[in-house]
Amino acid sequence: MSMLKHLEILMKYSVRRSEDYDSIRGQNLMVFGRGLDRAWEKEACWECFDETGAVAGFCSAHILNEQGEQTLFLSRAAVLPHARGNQLQRRFINTRCRYGKKVGCDVAITYTSPHNTTSSNNLIREGFEMYVPHYKWAGKDMLYWRKVL
């Protein structure tokens, strides 16, 4: 991607912290077909808006303590269909990793389903590597990702 195209995308979309949980719940339902099922999904959330102010997606993260490390769990990310193809998921990954580093996390973790190659490839591009957790908390068939912050 050219630098000009990258700058156009940065200018076209803004990502900012959000506490508009009704908006986030609605986006989650639209993309995943189910509601947010954990209270901690509200811990750290961001929304993305296009230049007209229309919502383009959201992401969330949760801080936990895993094996003595302060860990950032990248819990949800969704880019709405009209905004896909603009590297917004990668911005969401970077936004949450910067947040994790700022609040003292050593590591970021997440998971993807095996068929979600787009998300897996974006995580790889942003420096995540596959790992095998001691306990497969998202299910035995999921792919688990880890990045040192």
N, CA, C and O atoms as a GROMACS GRO file, in nm:
protein
  596
    1MET      N    1   0.084  -0.117   0.000
    1MET     CA    2   0.000   0.000   0.000
    1MET      C    3   0.089   0.124   0.000
    1MET      O    4   0.189   0.131   0.071
    2SER      N    5   0.050   0.219  -0.080
    2SER     CA    6   0.129   0.342  -0.088
    2SER      C    7   0.109   0.425   0.039
    2SER      O    8   0.010   0.412   0.110
    3MET      N    9   0.206   0.510   0.064
    3MET     CA   10   0.199   0.599   0.181
    3MET      C   11   0.078   0.691   0.170
    3MET      O   12   0.013   0.719   0.270
    4LEU      N   13   0.048   0.738   0.049
    4LEU     CA   14  -0.066   0.826   0.028
    4LEU      C   15  -0.196   0.755   0.063
    4LEU      O   16  -0.281   0.813   0.131
    5LYS      N   17  -0.213   0.631   0.018
    5LYS     CA   18  -0.335   0.555   0.050
    5LYS      C   19  -0.345   0.535   0.201
    5LYS      O   20  -0.453   0.548   0.258
    6HIS      N   21  -0.232   0.504   0.266
    6HIS     CA   22  -0.231   0.485   0.411
    6HIS      C   23  -0.275   0.614   0.482
    6HIS      O   24  -0.354   0.608   0.575
    7LEU      N   25  -0.225   0.729   0.439
    7LEU     CA   26  -0.263   0.857   0.500
    7LEU      C   27  -0.410   0.888   0.476
    7LEU      O   28  -0.477   0.943   0.563
    8GLU      N   29  -0.462   0.853   0.357
    8GLU     CA   30  -0.604   0.874   0.329
    8GLU      C   31  -0.691   0.794   0.424
    8GLU      O   32  -0.792   0.845   0.473
    9ILE      N   33  -0.652   0.670   0.452
    9ILE     CA   34  -0.729   0.587   0.544
    9ILE      C   35  -0.722   0.644   0.684
    9ILE      O   36  -0.824   0.649   0.754
   10LEU      N   37  -0.604   0.688   0.728
   10LEU     CA   38  -0.590   0.746   0.861
   10LEU      C   39  -0.678   0.869   0.877
   10LEU      O   40  -0.738   0.890   0.982
   11MET      N   41  -0.687   0.950   0.772
   11MET     CA   42  -0.767   1.071   0.778
   11MET      C   43  -0.916   1.039   0.767
   11MET      O   44  -0.999   1.111   0.823
   12LYS      N   45  -0.951   0.933   0.696
   12LYS     CA   46  -1.089   0.900   0.672
   12LYS      C   47  -1.157   0.840   0.796
   12LYS      O   48  -1.278   0.857   0.815
   13TYR      N   49  -1.081   0.771   0.879
   13TYR     CA   50  -1.137   0.702   0.995
   13TYR      C   51  -1.068   0.748   1.123
   13TYR      O   52  -0.947   0.769   1.126
   14SER      N   53  -1.147   0.763   1.229
   14SER     CA   54  -1.090   0.795   1.360
   14SER      C   55  -1.132   0.687   1.459
   14SER      O   56  -1.246   0.641   1.459
   15VAL      N   57  -1.038   0.648   1.544
   15VAL     CA   58  -1.063   0.548   1.648
   15VAL      C   59  -1.052   0.619   1.782
   15VAL      O   60  -0.952   0.687   1.809
   16ARG      N   61  -1.155   0.605   1.866
   16ARG     CA   62  -1.150   0.670   1.996
   16ARG      C   63  -1.219   0.584   2.103
   16ARG      O   64  -1.308   0.504   2.074
   17ARG      N   65  -1.173   0.605   2.228
   17ARG     CA   66  -1.233   0.533   2.340
   17ARG      C   67  -1.382   0.561   2.343
   17ARG      O   68  -1.428   0.669   2.307
   18SER      N   69  -1.457   0.461   2.387
   18SER     CA   70  -1.602   0.475   2.388
   18SER      C   71  -1.662   0.407   2.510
   18SER      O   72  -1.615   0.303   2.556
   19GLU      N   73  -1.766   0.468   2.561
   19GLU     CA   74  -1.848   0.406   2.664
   19GLU      C   75  -1.992   0.397   2.617
   19GLU      O   76  -2.084   0.383   2.698
   20ASP      N   77  -2.012   0.405   2.485
   20ASP     CA   78  -2.146   0.393   2.428
   20ASP      C   79  -2.174   0.244   2.407
   20ASP      O   80  -2.168   0.193   2.295
   21TYR      N   81  -2.206   0.175   2.517
   21TYR     CA   82  -2.221   0.030   2.513
   21TYR      C   83  -2.343  -0.014   2.433
   21TYR      O   84  -2.345  -0.126   2.383
   22ASP      N   85  -2.444   0.072   2.421
   22ASP     CA   86  -2.558   0.036   2.336
   22ASP      C   87  -2.513   0.028   2.190
   22ASP      O   88  -2.552  -0.064   2.119
   23SER      N   89  -2.432   0.123   2.147
   23SER     CA   90  -2.380   0.121   2.011
   23SER      C   91  -2.292  -0.003   1.989
   23SER      O   92  -2.304  -0.071   1.887
   24ILE      N   93  -2.205  -0.030   2.085
   24ILE     CA   94  -2.115  -0.144   2.074
   24ILE      C   95  -2.193  -0.275   2.072
   24ILE      O   96  -2.162  -0.364   1.993
   25ARG      N   97  -2.293  -0.287   2.159
   25ARG     CA   98  -2.376  -0.408   2.160
   25ARG      C   99  -2.445  -0.428   2.025
   25ARG      O  100  -2.451  -0.540   1.974
   26GLY      N  101  -2.496  -0.319   1.968
   26GLY     CA  102  -2.564  -0.328   1.839
   26GLY      C  103  -2.469  -0.372   1.728
   26GLY      O  104  -2.505  -0.454   1.644
   27GLN      N  105  -2.348  -0.317   1.727
   27GLN     CA  106  -2.250  -0.358   1.627
   27GLN      C  107  -2.212  -0.504   1.644
   27GLN      O  108  -2.200  -0.579   1.547
   28ASN      N  109  -2.193  -0.544   1.769
   28ASN     CA  110  -2.157  -0.682   1.799
   28ASN      C  111  -2.265  -0.777   1.748
   28ASN      O  112  -2.236  -0.880   1.687
   29LEU      N  113  -2.389  -0.741   1.774
   29LEU     CA  114  -2.502  -0.824   1.729
   29LEU      C  115  -2.506  -0.831   1.576
   29LEU      O  116  -2.532  -0.937   1.520
   30MET      N  117  -2.481  -0.718   1.510
   30MET     CA  118  -2.484  -0.714   1.364
   30MET      C  119  -2.375  -0.804   1.304
   30MET      O  120  -2.401  -0.876   1.207
   31VAL      N  121  -2.256  -0.800   1.360
   31VAL     CA  122  -2.143  -0.874   1.303
   31VAL      C  123  -2.139  -1.019   1.349
   31VAL      O  124  -2.117  -1.109   1.268
   32PHE      N  125  -2.161  -1.042   1.478
   32PHE     CA  126  -2.145  -1.176   1.534
   32PHE      C  127  -2.277  -1.251   1.553
   32PHE      O  128  -2.277  -1.372   1.575
   33GLY      N  129  -2.391  -1.179   1.546
   33GLY     CA  130  -2.519  -1.245   1.561
   33GLY      C  131  -2.555  -1.281   1.703
   33GLY      O  132  -2.648  -1.359   1.726
   34ARG      N  133  -2.482  -1.227   1.799
   34ARG     CA  134  -2.513  -1.252   1.940
   34ARG      C  135  -2.465  -1.131   2.020
   34ARG      O  136  -2.382  -1.053   1.975
   35GLY      N  137  -2.518  -1.118   2.138
   35GLY     CA  138  -2.485  -1.004   2.222
   35GLY      C  139  -2.355  -1.024   2.298
   35GLY      O  140  -2.299  -1.133   2.302
   36LEU      N  141  -2.308  -0.916   2.358
   36LEU     CA  142  -2.193  -0.925   2.448
   36LEU      C  143  -2.237  -1.002   2.571
   36LEU      O  144  -2.338  -0.968   2.633
   37ASP      N  145  -2.164  -1.104   2.605
   37ASP     CA  146  -2.209  -1.191   2.712
   37ASP      C  147  -2.124  -1.180   2.839
   37ASP      O  148  -2.143  -1.258   2.932
   38ARG      N  149  -2.033  -1.086   2.843
   38ARG     CA  150  -1.948  -1.072   2.960
   38ARG      C  151  -1.945  -0.925   3.004
   38ARG      O  152  -1.929  -0.835   2.922
   39ALA      N  153  -1.961  -0.905   3.134
   39ALA     CA  154  -1.960  -0.768   3.186
   39ALA      C  155  -1.825  -0.702   3.160
   39ALA      O  156  -1.820  -0.581   3.137
   40TRP      N  157  -1.715  -0.778   3.163
   40TRP     CA  158  -1.584  -0.717   3.147
   40TRP      C  159  -1.557  -0.669   3.005
   40TRP      O  160  -1.455  -0.604   2.981
   41GLU      N  161  -1.645  -0.699   2.910
   41GLU     CA  162  -1.628  -0.644   2.776
   41GLU      C  163  -1.630  -0.491   2.779
   41GLU      O  164  -1.587  -0.426   2.684
   42LYS      N  165  -1.681  -0.435   2.887
   42LYS     CA  166  -1.690  -0.289   2.900
   42LYS      C  167  -1.561  -0.228   2.953
   42LYS      O  168  -1.552  -0.106   2.963
   43GLU      N  169  -1.461  -0.310   2.988
   43GLU     CA  170  -1.342  -0.254   3.052
   43GLU      C  171  -1.272  -0.149   2.967
   43GLU      O  172  -1.246  -0.039   3.014
   44ALA      N  173  -1.241  -0.182   2.844
   44ALA     CA  174  -1.174  -0.087   2.754
   44ALA      C  175  -1.230  -0.108   2.615
   44ALA      O  176  -1.206  -0.212   2.553
   45CYS      N  177  -1.304  -0.012   2.566
   45CYS     CA  178  -1.368  -0.021   2.434
   45CYS      C  179  -1.333   0.100   2.351
   45CYS      O  180  -1.314   0.211   2.402
   46TRP      N  181  -1.326   0.078   2.221
   46TRP     CA  182  -1.303   0.183   2.125
   46TRP      C  183  -1.402   0.168   2.012
   46TRP      O  184  -1.445   0.057   1.980
   47GLU      N  185  -1.439   0.280   1.952
   47GLU     CA  186  -1.521   0.277   1.832
   47GLU      C  187  -1.448   0.350   1.722
   47GLU      O  188  -1.367   0.439   1.747
   48CYS      N  189  -1.478   0.312   1.600
   48CYS     CA  190  -1.420   0.376   1.483
   48CYS      C  191  -1.533   0.445   1.407
   48CYS      O  192  -1.642   0.391   1.390
   49PHE      N  193  -1.504   0.566   1.361
   49PHE     CA  194  -1.602   0.645   1.288
   49PHE      C  195  -1.541   0.692   1.157
   49PHE      O  196  -1.421   0.720   1.150
   50ASP      N  197  -1.623   0.701   1.053
   50ASP     CA  198  -1.572   0.754   0.927
   50ASP      C  199  -1.582   0.907   0.930
   50ASP      O  200  -1.624   0.966   1.029
   51GLU      N  201  -1.542   0.968   0.822
   51GLU     CA  202  -1.536   1.115   0.818
   51GLU      C  203  -1.673   1.182   0.829
   51GLU      O  204  -1.682   1.300   0.860
   52THR      N  205  -1.782   1.105   0.804
   52THR     CA  206  -1.916   1.161   0.819
   52THR      C  207  -1.971   1.142   0.960
   52THR      O  208  -2.079   1.191   0.992
   53GLY      N  209  -1.896   1.069   1.044
   53GLY     CA  210  -1.942   1.040   1.179
   53GLY      C  211  -2.014   0.907   1.193
   53GLY      O  212  -2.056   0.870   1.302
   54ALA      N  213  -2.029   0.835   1.082
   54ALA     CA  214  -2.094   0.704   1.087
   54ALA      C  215  -2.000   0.602   1.150
   54ALA      O  216  -1.880   0.602   1.124
   55VAL      N  217  -2.057   0.516   1.232
   55VAL     CA  218  -1.977   0.415   1.299
   55VAL      C  219  -1.926   0.313   1.195
   55VAL      O  220  -1.998   0.273   1.103
   56ALA      N  221  -1.800   0.271   1.214
   56ALA     CA  222  -1.738   0.177   1.121
   56ALA      C  223  -1.695   0.048   1.189
   56ALA      O  224  -1.661  -0.049   1.122
   57GLY      N  225  -1.697   0.045   1.323
   57GLY     CA  226  -1.659  -0.076   1.395
   57GLY      C  227  -1.624  -0.046   1.539
   57GLY      O  228  -1.631   0.068   1.585
   58PHE      N  229  -1.585  -0.152   1.610
   58PHE     CA  230  -1.547  -0.137   1.750
   58PHE      C  231  -1.447  -0.245   1.787
   58PHE      O  232  -1.428  -0.343   1.715
   59CYS      N  233  -1.383  -0.224   1.901
   59CYS     CA  234  -1.297  -0.328   1.958
   59CYS      C  235  -1.296  -0.311   2.110
   59CYS      O  236  -1.331  -0.206   2.163
   60SER      N  237  -1.256  -0.418   2.178
   60SER     CA  238  -1.248  -0.412   2.324
   60SER      C  239  -1.129  -0.495   2.371
   60SER      O  240  -1.076  -0.579   2.298
   61ALA      N  241  -1.090  -0.469   2.494
   61ALA     CA  242  -0.978  -0.540   2.555
   61ALA      C  243  -1.004  -0.553   2.704
   61ALA      O  244  -1.082  -0.479   2.763
   62HIS      N  245  -0.936  -0.649   2.763
   62HIS     CA  246  -0.951  -0.676   2.906
   62HIS      C  247  -0.812  -0.706   2.963
   62HIS      O  248  -0.734  -0.780   2.904
   63ILE      N  249  -0.783  -0.647   3.078
   63ILE     CA  250  -0.655  -0.673   3.144
   63ILE      C  251  -0.673  -0.788   3.242
   63ILE      O  252  -0.768  -0.789   3.321
   64LEU      N  253  -0.584  -0.885   3.235
   64LEU     CA  254  -0.587  -0.997   3.328
   64LEU      C  255  -0.446  -1.032   3.372
   64LEU      O  256  -0.348  -0.980   3.318
   65ASN      N  257  -0.437  -1.120   3.468
   65ASN     CA  258  -0.307  -1.162   3.518
   65ASN      C  259  -0.290  -1.309   3.481
   65ASN      O  260  -0.361  -1.395   3.532
   66GLU      N  261  -0.195  -1.338   3.392
   66GLU     CA  262  -0.172  -1.475   3.346
   66GLU      C  263  -0.028  -1.514   3.377
   66GLU      O  264   0.066  -1.454   3.325
   67GLN      N  265  -0.012  -1.613   3.461
   67GLN     CA  266   0.119  -1.666   3.496
   67GLN      C  267   0.215  -1.556   3.543
   67GLN      O  268   0.332  -1.553   3.504
   68GLY      N  269   0.164  -1.467   3.627
   68GLY     CA  270   0.247  -1.362   3.684
   68GLY      C  271   0.273  -1.245   3.592
   68GLY      O  272   0.342  -1.150   3.631
   69GLU      N  273   0.221  -1.248   3.471
   69GLU     CA  274   0.239  -1.138   3.377
   69GLU      C  275   0.110  -1.056   3.371
   69GLU      O  276   0.000  -1.111   3.373
   70GLN      N  277   0.125  -0.926   3.362
   70GLN     CA  278   0.011  -0.839   3.335
   70GLN      C  279  -0.019  -0.856   3.186
   70GLN      O  280   0.064  -0.822   3.102
   71THR      N  281  -0.136  -0.908   3.154
   71THR     CA  282  -0.168  -0.948   3.018
   71THR      C  283  -0.287  -0.871   2.965
   71THR      O  284  -0.385  -0.849   3.037
   72LEU      N  285  -0.279  -0.830   2.839
   72LEU     CA  286  -0.391  -0.765   2.772
   72LEU      C  287  -0.458  -0.868   2.683
   72LEU      O  288  -0.394  -0.927   2.596
   73PHE      N  289  -0.585  -0.891   2.706
   73PHE     CA  290  -0.663  -0.983   2.622
   73PHE      C  291  -0.740  -0.901   2.520
   73PHE      O  292  -0.826  -0.821   2.557
   74LEU      N  293  -0.712  -0.919   2.393
   74LEU     CA  294  -0.786  -0.854   2.285
   74LEU      C  295  -0.914  -0.934   2.268
   74LEU      O  296  -0.915  -1.039   2.204
   75SER      N  297  -1.022  -0.883   2.326
   75SER     CA  298  -1.142  -0.965   2.340
   75SER      C  299  -1.239  -0.959   2.222
   75SER      O  300  -1.297  -1.061   2.188
   76ARG      N  301  -1.257  -0.848   2.162
   76ARG     CA  302  -1.350  -0.836   2.049
   76ARG      C  303  -1.298  -0.733   1.951
   76ARG      O  304  -1.232  -0.636   1.988
   77ALA      N  305  -1.328  -0.757   1.825
   77ALA     CA  306  -1.305  -0.656   1.721
   77ALA      C  307  -1.400  -0.686   1.607
   77ALA      O  308  -1.417  -0.801   1.567
   78ALA      N  309  -1.462  -0.583   1.556
   78ALA     CA  310  -1.553  -0.600   1.443
   78ALA      C  311  -1.547  -0.475   1.357
   78ALA      O  312  -1.556  -0.363   1.407
   79VAL      N  313  -1.531  -0.496   1.229
   79VAL     CA  314  -1.538  -0.388   1.131
   79VAL      C  315  -1.668  -0.411   1.053
   79VAL      O  316  -1.690  -0.518   0.997
   80LEU      N  317  -1.752  -0.310   1.050
   80LEU     CA  318  -1.879  -0.323   0.980
   80LEU      C  319  -1.856  -0.340   0.830
   80LEU      O  320  -1.757  -0.289   0.776
   81PRO      N  321  -1.945  -0.411   0.764
   81PRO     CA  322  -1.922  -0.446   0.623
   81PRO      C  323  -1.886  -0.329   0.531
   81PRO      O  324  -1.800  -0.344   0.444
   82HIS      N  325  -1.950  -0.213   0.549
   82HIS     CA  326  -1.923  -0.100   0.459
   82HIS      C  327  -1.783  -0.042   0.475
   82HIS      O  328  -1.736   0.031   0.388
   83ALA      N  329  -1.714  -0.075   0.585
   83ALA     CA  330  -1.582  -0.016   0.612
   83ALA      C  331  -1.468  -0.116   0.595
   83ALA      O  332  -1.352  -0.081   0.617
   84ARG      N  333  -1.498  -0.237   0.557
   84ARG     CA  334  -1.393  -0.339   0.542
   84ARG      C  335  -1.301  -0.305   0.426
   84ARG      O  336  -1.340  -0.238   0.331
   85GLY      N  337  -1.177  -0.353   0.436
   85GLY     CA  338  -1.077  -0.328   0.332
   85GLY      C  339  -0.996  -0.202   0.356
   85GLY      O  340  -0.921  -0.160   0.267
   86ASN      N  341  -1.009  -0.142   0.472
   86ASN     CA  342  -0.938  -0.018   0.505
   86ASN      C  343  -0.838  -0.034   0.619
   86ASN      O  344  -0.798   0.065   0.681
   87GLN      N  345  -0.798  -0.157   0.647
   87GLN     CA  346  -0.701  -0.188   0.751
   87GLN      C  347  -0.745  -0.146   0.891
   87GLN      O  348  -0.662  -0.121   0.978
   88LEU      N  349  -0.875  -0.140   0.912
   88LEU     CA  350  -0.925  -0.098   1.042
   88LEU      C  351  -0.900  -0.202   1.150
   88LEU      O  352  -0.873  -0.168   1.265
   89GLN      N  353  -0.907  -0.330   1.115
   89GLN     CA  354  -0.879  -0.431   1.215
   89GLN      C  355  -0.734  -0.419   1.263
   89GLN      O  356  -0.707  -0.436   1.382
   90ARG      N  357  -0.642  -0.390   1.175
   90ARG     CA  358  -0.503  -0.370   1.215
   90ARG      C  359  -0.490  -0.247   1.305
   90ARG      O  360  -0.412  -0.248   1.400
   91ARG      N  361  -0.565  -0.141   1.276
   91ARG     CA  362  -0.564  -0.024   1.364
   91ARG      C  363  -0.618  -0.059   1.502
   91ARG      O  364  -0.567  -0.013   1.603
   92PHE      N  365  -0.723  -0.142   1.505
   92PHE     CA  366  -0.778  -0.185   1.633
   92PHE      C  367  -0.674  -0.265   1.711
   92PHE      O  368  -0.661  -0.248   1.832
   93ILE      N  369  -0.601  -0.352   1.644
   93ILE     CA  370  -0.496  -0.431   1.712
   93ILE      C  371  -0.392  -0.337   1.770
   93ILE      O  372  -0.356  -0.348   1.886
   94ASN      N  373  -0.345  -0.243   1.688
   94ASN     CA  374  -0.242  -0.147   1.734
   94ASN      C  375  -0.292  -0.058   1.846
   94ASN      O  376  -0.219  -0.033   1.942
   95THR      N  377  -0.414  -0.011   1.836
   95THR     CA  378  -0.472   0.074   1.940
   95THR      C  379  -0.473   0.003   2.074
   95THR      O  380  -0.433   0.060   2.175
   96ARG      N  381  -0.518  -0.122   2.074
   96ARG     CA  382  -0.525  -0.196   2.200
   96ARG      C  383  -0.387  -0.232   2.252
   96ARG      O  384  -0.366  -0.232   2.374
   97CYS      N  385  -0.294  -0.263   2.164
   97CYS     CA  386  -0.157  -0.295   2.211
   97CYS      C  387  -0.090  -0.171   2.272
   97CYS      O  388  -0.021  -0.182   2.373
   98ARG      N  389  -0.110  -0.054   2.210
   98ARG     CA  390  -0.056   0.070   2.270
   98ARG      C  391  -0.117   0.094   2.407
   98ARG      O  392  -0.047   0.132   2.502
   99TYR      N  393  -0.246   0.073   2.418
   99TYR     CA  394  -0.315   0.087   2.547
   99TYR      C  395  -0.254  -0.010   2.649
   99TYR      O  396  -0.224   0.029   2.761
  100GLY      N  397  -0.238  -0.136   2.611
  100GLY     CA  398  -0.182  -0.235   2.702
  100GLY      C  399  -0.044  -0.197   2.751
  100GLY      O  400  -0.013  -0.210   2.870
  101LYS      N  401   0.038  -0.150   2.660
  101LYS     CA  402   0.173  -0.108   2.698
  101LYS      C  403   0.166   0.010   2.795
  101LYS      O  404   0.241   0.016   2.893
  102LYS      N  405   0.078   0.104   2.766
  102LYS     CA  406   0.063   0.224   2.850
  102LYS      C  407   0.021   0.189   2.993
  102LYS      O  408   0.064   0.254   3.088
  103VAL      N  409  -0.064   0.087   3.008
  103VAL     CA  410  -0.112   0.052   3.142
  103VAL      C  411  -0.027  -0.056   3.209
  103VAL      O  412  -0.064  -0.108   3.314
  104GLY      N  413   0.086  -0.091   3.147
  104GLY     CA  414   0.181  -0.181   3.212
  104GLY      C  415   0.171  -0.328   3.178
  104GLY      O  416   0.227  -0.411   3.249
  105CYS      N  417   0.101  -0.362   3.073
  105CYS     CA  418   0.093  -0.503   3.033
  105CYS      C  419   0.223  -0.547   2.967
  105CYS      O  420   0.287  -0.471   2.894
  106ASP      N  421   0.261  -0.669   2.994
  106ASP     CA  422   0.382  -0.728   2.935
  106ASP      C  423   0.353  -0.796   2.802
  106ASP      O  424   0.438  -0.800   2.713
  107VAL      N  425   0.232  -0.850   2.791
  107VAL     CA  426   0.196  -0.937   2.680
  107VAL      C  427   0.053  -0.908   2.636
  107VAL      O  428  -0.030  -0.867   2.718
  108ALA      N  429   0.024  -0.929   2.508
  108ALA     CA  430  -0.113  -0.926   2.457
  108ALA      C  431  -0.145  -1.066   2.405
  108ALA      O  432  -0.060  -1.130   2.342
  109ILE      N  433  -0.267  -1.112   2.431
  109ILE     CA  434  -0.310  -1.241   2.382
  109ILE      C  435  -0.448  -1.228   2.318
  109ILE      O  436  -0.522  -1.134   2.346
  110THR      N  437  -0.480  -1.323   2.233
  110THR     CA  438  -0.613  -1.332   2.176
  110THR      C  439  -0.628  -1.468   2.112
  110THR      O  440  -0.541  -1.554   2.125
  111TYR      N  441  -0.738  -1.489   2.043
  111TYR     CA  442  -0.759  -1.614   1.972
  111TYR      C  443  -0.842  -1.586   1.847
  111TYR      O  444  -0.909  -1.484   1.836
  112THR      N  445  -0.836  -1.679   1.753
  112THR     CA  446  -0.920  -1.675   1.635
  112THR      C  447  -0.970  -1.816   1.608
  112THR      O  448  -0.910  -1.914   1.653
  113SER      N  449  -1.078  -1.825   1.535
  113SER     CA  450  -1.122  -1.958   1.490
  113SER      C  451  -1.034  -1.996   1.371
  113SER      O  452  -0.984  -1.909   1.300
  114PRO      N  453  -1.014  -2.125   1.348
  114PRO     CA  454  -0.924  -2.169   1.240
  114PRO      C  455  -0.964  -2.119   1.102
  114PRO      O  456  -0.877  -2.099   1.016
  115HIS      N  457  -1.093  -2.098   1.078
  115HIS     CA  458  -1.135  -2.053   0.945
  115HIS      C  459  -1.125  -1.901   0.926
  115HIS      O  460  -1.148  -1.852   0.816
  116ASN      N  461  -1.092  -1.827   1.031
  116ASN     CA  462  -1.085  -1.681   1.022
  116ASN      C  463  -0.943  -1.639   0.981
  116ASN      O  464  -0.866  -1.585   1.062
  117THR      N  465  -0.910  -1.664   0.856
  117THR     CA  466  -0.774  -1.635   0.808
  117THR      C  467  -0.746  -1.486   0.800
  117THR      O  468  -0.631  -1.444   0.817
  118THR      N  469  -0.846  -1.405   0.774
  118THR     CA  470  -0.823  -1.260   0.767
  118THR      C  471  -0.772  -1.208   0.901
  118THR      O  472  -0.672  -1.136   0.905
  119SER      N  473  -0.840  -1.244   1.009
  119SER     CA  474  -0.796  -1.198   1.142
  119SER      C  475  -0.660  -1.257   1.178
  119SER      O  476  -0.574  -1.188   1.231
  120SER      N  477  -0.641  -1.385   1.149
  120SER     CA  478  -0.512  -1.449   1.179
  120SER      C  479  -0.399  -1.378   1.105
  120SER      O  480  -0.295  -1.351   1.164
  121ASN      N  481  -0.418  -1.350   0.978
  121ASN     CA  482  -0.314  -1.282   0.900
  121ASN      C  483  -0.288  -1.141   0.951
  121ASN      O  484  -0.173  -1.097   0.953
  122ASN      N  485  -0.392  -1.070   0.993
  122ASN     CA  486  -0.371  -0.936   1.049
  122ASN      C  487  -0.293  -0.944   1.179
  122ASN      O  488  -0.207  -0.859   1.204
  123LEU      N  489  -0.320  -1.041   1.263
  123LEU     CA  490  -0.244  -1.058   1.386
  123LEU      C  491  -0.097  -1.087   1.356
  123LEU      O  492  -0.008  -1.031   1.420
  124ILE      N  493  -0.072  -1.173   1.259
  124ILE     CA  494   0.066  -1.202   1.219
  124ILE      C  495   0.136  -1.076   1.170
  124ILE      O  496   0.250  -1.049   1.209
  125ARG      N  497   0.068  -0.997   1.086
  125ARG     CA  498   0.126  -0.873   1.034
  125ARG      C  499   0.160  -0.774   1.146
  125ARG      O  500   0.251  -0.692   1.132
  126GLU      N  501   0.087  -0.784   1.257
  126GLU     CA  502   0.110  -0.692   1.370
  126GLU      C  503   0.201  -0.753   1.477
  126GLU      O  504   0.210  -0.701   1.588
  127GLY      N  505   0.267  -0.863   1.443
  127GLY     CA  506   0.370  -0.919   1.531
  127GLY      C  507   0.325  -1.028   1.627
  127GLY      O  508   0.403  -1.069   1.713
  128PHE      N  509   0.204  -1.074   1.615
  128PHE     CA  510   0.157  -1.183   1.700
  128PHE      C  511   0.210  -1.316   1.648
  128PHE      O  512   0.230  -1.334   1.528
  129GLU      N  513   0.231  -1.408   1.740
  129GLU     CA  514   0.274  -1.544   1.706
  129GLU      C  515   0.179  -1.642   1.772
  129GLU      O  516   0.123  -1.615   1.878
  130MET      N  517   0.163  -1.757   1.708
  130MET     CA  518   0.079  -1.861   1.769
  130MET      C  519   0.149  -1.917   1.892
  130MET      O  520   0.272  -1.924   1.898
  131TYR      N  521   0.069  -1.956   1.990
  131TYR     CA  522   0.122  -2.022   2.109
  131TYR      C  523   0.018  -2.122   2.159
  131TYR      O  524  -0.097  -2.119   2.117
  132VAL      N  525   0.061  -2.209   2.249
  132VAL     CA  526  -0.029  -2.306   2.309
  132VAL      C  527  -0.044  -2.270   2.457
  132VAL      O  528   0.052  -2.285   2.534
  133PRO      N  529  -0.162  -2.222   2.497
  133PRO     CA  530  -0.182  -2.187   2.638
  133PRO      C  531  -0.191  -2.313   2.723
  133PRO      O  532  -0.220  -2.422   2.673
  134HIS      N  533  -0.166  -2.297   2.853
  134HIS     CA  534  -0.180  -2.410   2.945
  134HIS      C  535  -0.323  -2.461   2.947
  134HIS      O  536  -0.348  -2.581   2.957
  135TYR      N  537  -0.417  -2.369   2.938
  135TYR     CA  538  -0.559  -2.403   2.937
  135TYR      C  539  -0.620  -2.337   2.814
  135TYR      O  540  -0.609  -2.215   2.798
  136LYS      N  541  -0.683  -2.414   2.730
  136LYS     CA  542  -0.742  -2.360   2.606
  136LYS      C  543  -0.879  -2.300   2.638
  136LYS      O  544  -0.983  -2.362   2.614
  137TRP      N  545  -0.877  -2.179   2.691
  137TRP     CA  546  -0.993  -2.110   2.744
  137TRP      C  547  -1.100  -2.076   2.641
  137TRP      O  548  -1.215  -2.058   2.678
  138ALA      N  549  -1.066  -2.068   2.514
  138ALA     CA  550  -1.166  -2.036   2.412
  138ALA      C  551  -1.215  -2.161   2.338
  138ALA      O  552  -1.304  -2.152   2.253
  139GLY      N  553  -1.158  -2.274   2.370
  139GLY     CA  554  -1.196  -2.399   2.306
  139GLY      C  555  -1.075  -2.469   2.247
  139GLY      O  556  -0.977  -2.405   2.211
  140LYS      N  557  -1.083  -2.599   2.237
  140LYS     CA  558  -0.967  -2.676   2.193
  140LYS      C  559  -0.933  -2.657   2.045
  140LYS      O  560  -0.820  -2.684   2.005
  141ASP      N  561  -1.027  -2.612   1.966
  141ASP     CA  562  -1.003  -2.597   1.823
  141ASP      C  563  -0.960  -2.457   1.780
  141ASP      O  564  -0.935  -2.432   1.662
  142MET      N  565  -0.950  -2.366   1.875
  142MET     CA  566  -0.915  -2.227   1.842
  142MET      C  567  -0.764  -2.211   1.822
  142MET      O  568  -0.684  -2.292   1.870
  143LEU      N  569  -0.727  -2.105   1.751
  143LEU     CA  570  -0.587  -2.068   1.735
  143LEU      C  571  -0.558  -1.958   1.837
  143LEU      O  572  -0.633  -1.860   1.846
  144TYR      N  573  -0.450  -1.973   1.912
  144TYR     CA  574  -0.416  -1.879   2.018
  144TYR      C  575  -0.293  -1.796   1.975
  144TYR      O  576  -0.197  -1.849   1.919
  145TRP      N  577  -0.301  -1.665   2.004
  145TRP     CA  578  -0.200  -1.570   1.957
  145TRP      C  579  -0.144  -1.493   2.075
  145TRP      O  580  -0.213  -1.466   2.173
  146ARG      N  581  -0.016  -1.458   2.064
  146ARG     CA  582   0.054  -1.388   2.173
  146ARG      C  583   0.157  -1.291   2.113
  146ARG      O  584   0.221  -1.320   2.013
  147LYS      N  585   0.170  -1.175   2.179
  147LYS     CA  586   0.270  -1.076   2.138
  147LYS      C  587   0.328  -1.011   2.263
  147LYS      O  588   0.255  -0.969   2.352
  148VAL      N  589   0.461  -1.004   2.268
  148VAL     CA  590   0.527  -0.932   2.376
  148VAL      C  591   0.516  -0.783   2.344
  148VAL      O  592   0.549  -0.740   2.233
  149LEU      N  593   0.469  -0.705   2.441
  149LEU     CA  594   0.450  -0.561   2.418
  149LEU      C  595   0.576  -0.483   2.453
  149LEU      O  596   0.578  -0.360   2.439
   0.00000   0.00000   0.00000
